[in-house]
């Protein structure tokens, strides 16, 4: 079995279950600068650009900048920057799959060793779009020198590129770019712009350049939603490679569902010629409703179900959804408590339709999304994804949200560390230890060590530095969490879940 590279494409075109790029794509100009080589951008933004190229719409390729020192670029070189996207999912109850060899990427450059080549791209008049996914911590203001080789931070690198472009074209208004960060933070475009402008001031750059940034470059807020686990486990990878007839070091799995919502008006649509190629790409003046639906329903359900699923012994989302008790819990959590209490005005049918779509996605048998990965930074996710929904539910109802309360109890139990090794804390579930990857791990370790369950719950919910509000005043919430914790401690999570559901009207 051969490897994937350009010379092999001709013989692969006869494969019935494979979309193979045409030779003409390799002649297309470079139009996009992308910061980030990860599976996510390759599985969403580059997927859409590749699709547009195949339909003769965008006609441009992506230059990718690798900002971190982790890993190397040899696989991209060996494969002529080609890679396979295998999408798998359930759509309207039917299994759907797609295998695409993507030729969206033209080159991958190392910021550390090839920074001069990155700055050379600033001189290319065809570059019109900048995309990034540098994780949530990538969009932060740190003291940076744009003349460093390269600058330390992503905003510093972007500023250096923009300044080189400004100099190369003499501040020509026509050579500004559209900048679309996809990092999962609210108002990511606005935040990135404010950091870039602040760094421009700190670096003493001229007022005319700063004016050019503000008037002729467009920082767009965006929201992305697609589960892209990346390279599958070896057994699955070998099965796919046998079926396709070649080996691919860069192959990635992705769910069929995808959404890329970009905040912009008609002028932004005109500047992004790949708009309209895919129903999953949306450009609208206000994308807040998409953010709220994803954050509250998909992310919120993941967060509230994460600790519970692991305590029950489920390793992946699809494994948990195969259990009738867990799937009942998650479905009714979304439909009866989260959907009606999203703190943003939405029509009920919109949130319910999205809920049912999320359930289909969670049941996808091809996507092995691990709960331990979902549960990283658990406390921060509870604060941002769940508690605003709980607060809004309190305003709308007299009763407490039972499913949210149960999920909150499971979160607190999941955060119970039984072992400390250096700075690492480990919980115990079903006879196996797990690493609690959370900035509040030490806080919960102390609470579980020093208090009885009733005292601990009271103290945790009262902690305004954790939640931004004192939740201990809601007696029903406190009592419910105490009761569930005692039951999990005594009977285990799965039995406690079964008993909880039997007491509700949805048993």
Secondary structure as UniProt FT lines:
FT   STRAND          2..3
FT   HELIX           6..8
FT   HELIX           9..12
FT   TURN            13..14
FT   TURN            16..17
FT   HELIX           23..27
FT   STRAND          30..35
FT   HELIX           39..43
FT   HELIX           45..54
FT   TURN            55..56
FT   STRAND          61..66
FT   HELIX           74..78
FT   TURN            79..81
FT   STRAND          83..91
FT   TURN            92..93
FT   STRAND          94..102
FT   STRAND          105..110
FT   TURN            111..113
FT   HELIX           115..121
FT   TURN            122..123
FT   TURN            125..126
FT   STRAND          129..132
FT   HELIX           136..138
FT   TURN            146..147
FT   HELIX           154..168
FT   TURN            169..171
FT   HELIX           173..175
FT   STRAND          178..181
FT   TURN            186..187
FT   HELIX           188..202
FT   TURN            203..204
FT   HELIX           207..216
FT   STRAND          218..220
FT   STRAND          222..225
FT   HELIX           234..244
FT   STRAND          246..247
FT   TURN            249..250
FT   STRAND          252..255
FT   STRAND          259..263
FT   HELIX           266..271
FT   TURN            273..276
FT   TURN            279..280
FT   STRAND          281..284
FT   HELIX           288..293
FT   HELIX           294..299
FT   HELIX           300..312
FT   HELIX           317..321
FT   HELIX           324..332
FT   HELIX           333..338
FT   HELIX           339..341
FT   HELIX           348..362
FT   TURN            365..366
FT   HELIX           371..374
FT   TURN            375..377
FT   HELIX           378..381
FT   HELIX           382..386
FT   HELIX           387..396
FT   HELIX           402..414
FT   STRAND          419..421
FT   TURN            422..423
FT   STRAND          424..429
FT   TURN            430..431
FT   STRAND          432..435
FT   TURN            439..440
FT   HELIX           441..450
FT   HELIX           453..462
FT   HELIX           464..467
FT   TURN            472..473
FT   HELIX           475..491
FT   HELIX           493..503
FT   TURN            505..506
//
